[in-house]
Amino acid sequence: MSESSNQEQQNETLATRIANRNLALHEQGLLRKRTNLVLDPSQSNYFEVDALPYVNFSSNDYLGLSTSNVLIDALHQGAKDYGVGSTASPLVVGYTEAHIKLEKALCDVTGHEAALLFCSGFSANTALMKTLFEPNDLVVADKFIHASVIDGIQDSGAKLKRFSHNDIDSAKSCFERFKPSALVTESVFSMDGDIAPLAEMSALCQQHGAWFIVDDAHGFGVIGEDGFGATRLTDDIKIDAQLVTFGKALGGQGAAILGSRELVDFLVANARHYIYSTALSPASAVAAFTALTVIEQQPELREKLKENISYFREQCESKNIELTDSLTAIQPIILGDSAKTMAVAQRLKEHGFWLGAIRPPTVPQGSARLRLTLNANHCQQDISALVNVLADILNND
Ligand SMILES: Cc1ncc(COP(=O)(O)O)c(C=O)c1O
């Protein structure tokens, strides 16, 4: 067979394979799709899809900063000062004053010695795990840990053992059975909204000389003193490496790994996601820096978020809608059955409310849920209207 027809056959095999996989997912109703939103930044929490208006209860914009005029101006000014892109890897010519200023501010608010910026939390987590661990390491992680952590550990060749979700006894038993190099957890869990027992986990790691690594993607900006995340919850939480993201409570884009100077030097020298990738845009760094100042200067945003969470929970209680114990902005409503969850989310859309319907494999089998997120910009009328419609749907099924 000639080289070109061999190549054709290979291409055909790949094309056939992906077509078959897509078809199988489609038949199971699991083919993921994107939705084309029409946004109006002056109308935080509202958008249109196919010319129909929706109230957004799905975003991770917990403080409503993505549409803040202060941040829009900061991004604009950042682009004027530095251009729209970083133009190269940080190790070539992509590292500027704007990046240095943000790294320093992140260290100031979290108490870490050094920071390293990435374009996304996914790449930061994957880079950290892949670069830090080696095949002879064993890492223990919460059963619900984010996909980016799992991928990074797998890429490193290290062994991964999972302990039961937020269960310190299960984590202890892993330490007794294995000799882990590190324990990894999220602070606020992305699908459940509950908070890990960080102080106990930190003590466990110290007792066993293991690293404590915290993915603070959904905590940074909203939990801890001044909102500045996991290290600011209590003094006894010692974190060796912490992920913070700018795409959630900070309303922008990008992420950082925080830790010791030694860790950051090691990542700069070895993390392929950092070395071989265009740096975070300086304008995004300026926006994230400005978000830190807004968070510090406007504690009322976190207060408003707290009020909205309490209001939502009271409304649900009065309508007998079962909630979990989550006291954060992430409020799952676990319905169990995937088809029912999809149907309820669809009915809510028909009433103009946009909520995530989350099914296995993103969450464990039998725990399909509506993932509802609240933010500081939601108004009580929208929250109570949503709860009324939801109660009607759930009670009439
Ligand atoms: C817990 C957790 N970690 C990391 C990430 C990745 O962050 P980013 O969206 O900045 O890539 C996410 C995003 O969904 C997340 O939920």
The ligand as a Gaussian input file, in Angstrom:
#p B3LYP/6-31G(d) Opt

LIG

0 1
 C      -12.283000      23.247000      41.327000
 C      -11.787000      23.802000      40.044000
 N      -10.473000      23.853000      39.822000
 C       -9.966000      24.362000      38.681000
 C      -10.788000      24.827000      37.695000
 C      -10.201000      25.372000      36.436000
 O      -10.162000      26.755000      36.482000
 P      -10.292000      27.614000      35.134000
 O      -11.743000      27.732000      34.851000
 O       -9.614000      28.905000      35.454000
 O       -9.576000      26.836000      34.074000
 C      -12.165000      24.813000      37.879000
 C      -13.061000      25.343000      36.814000
 O      -14.120000      24.930000      36.563000
 C      -12.691000      24.284000      39.072000
 O      -14.008000      24.211000      39.284000

